């Protein structure tokens, strides 16, 4: 397998690139691991600080040994040293598992942590070329399960998202929606948490409202970076971030709604359960995100030497 063909999988455990996975790895058996998904654009890693912090925090909260941050960066650089990018923009997953071992669910006392870098194609189409997607959202019949010990983490147990995407595909089987379609996931108390693959932000007056993620959901890297992006621009630093319980009624009553995702960035919601939503107010936020993301991108050529 060559690096200019996607998908491409690389791990420091193996001498050569490989696409396989150890069937005894606890990540495959129990979902005992975590990951982050980022974008490499024109040889530069976007929003790396947030992705690196996600991996470090996940290791701490899941009881993994401390991650070698220099090794993480070297892994990413090595996966690209094997060949040129297949596209100007690529999606990259960094996947960490506890490796094989332990008896049953009990983890081994000295786990052999496995790291994998998976390079994937960037989405295609005119929206991808313009880096601007508009969303059509509907409510999902699949709810988030509440588990405070895992809340916010991008762990490998993503079955709720899989089931929600499966339900969404069935509901869209006989329709032709021109917008990118996603579904709103609530918890068992009908509190809005996220879409199946993005965080949600409601615009109301001069406030940006986000759902609580202390019992379920994923703390997104784009959402984290966006707060810095807006604070860095005079035209957008007036926004006040508020985290609170939100309902589907709140979404409909909001001035505007957008979703955030590491690959697609800031995505205005143009349709909510069949009702049109204004997207104009989201444009300055989308532009601030693209500008900040480009200005803070880190060259891959530096990653073999960066240590923090």
HELIX and SHEET records of a PDB file:
HELIX    1   1 UNK A   26  UNK A   30  1                                   5    
HELIX    2   2 UNK A   48  UNK A   61  1                                  14    
HELIX    3   3 UNK A   69  UNK A   81  1                                  13    
HELIX    4   4 UNK A  126  UNK A  130  1                                   5    
HELIX    5   5 UNK A  159  UNK A  171  1                                  13    
HELIX    6   6 UNK A  221  UNK A  231  1                                  11    
HELIX    7   7 UNK A  248  UNK A  253  1                                   6    
HELIX    8   8 UNK A  280  UNK A  282  5                                   3    
HELIX    9   9 UNK A  283  UNK A  295  1                                  13    
HELIX   10  10 UNK A  300  UNK A  302  5                                   3    
SHEET    1   A 6 UNK A   8  UNK A  10  0                                        
SHEET    2   A 6 UNK A 114  UNK A 121 -1                                        
SHEET    3   A 6 UNK A  89  UNK A  97 -1                                        
SHEET    4   A 6 UNK A  33  UNK A  41 -1                                        
SHEET    5   A 6 UNK A  44  UNK A  45 -1                                        
SHEET    6   A 6 UNK A 298  UNK A 299 -1                                        
SHEET    1   B 8 UNK A 192  UNK A 195  0                                        
SHEET    2   B 8 UNK A 180  UNK A 186 -1                                        
SHEET    3   B 8 UNK A 134  UNK A 139  1                                        
SHEET    4   B 8 UNK A 265  UNK A 272  1                                        
SHEET    5   B 8 UNK A 256  UNK A 261 -1                                        
SHEET    6   B 8 UNK A 199  UNK A 204 -1                                        
SHEET    7   B 8 UNK A 207  UNK A 211 -1                                        
SHEET    8   B 8 UNK A 240  UNK A 244  1                                        
SHEET    1   C 5 UNK A 192  UNK A 195  0                                        
SHEET    2   C 5 UNK A 180  UNK A 186 -1                                        
SHEET    3   C 5 UNK A 134  UNK A 139  1                                        
SHEET    4   C 5 UNK A 265  UNK A 272  1                                        
SHEET    5   C 5 UNK A 275  UNK A 276 -1                                        
END                                                                             
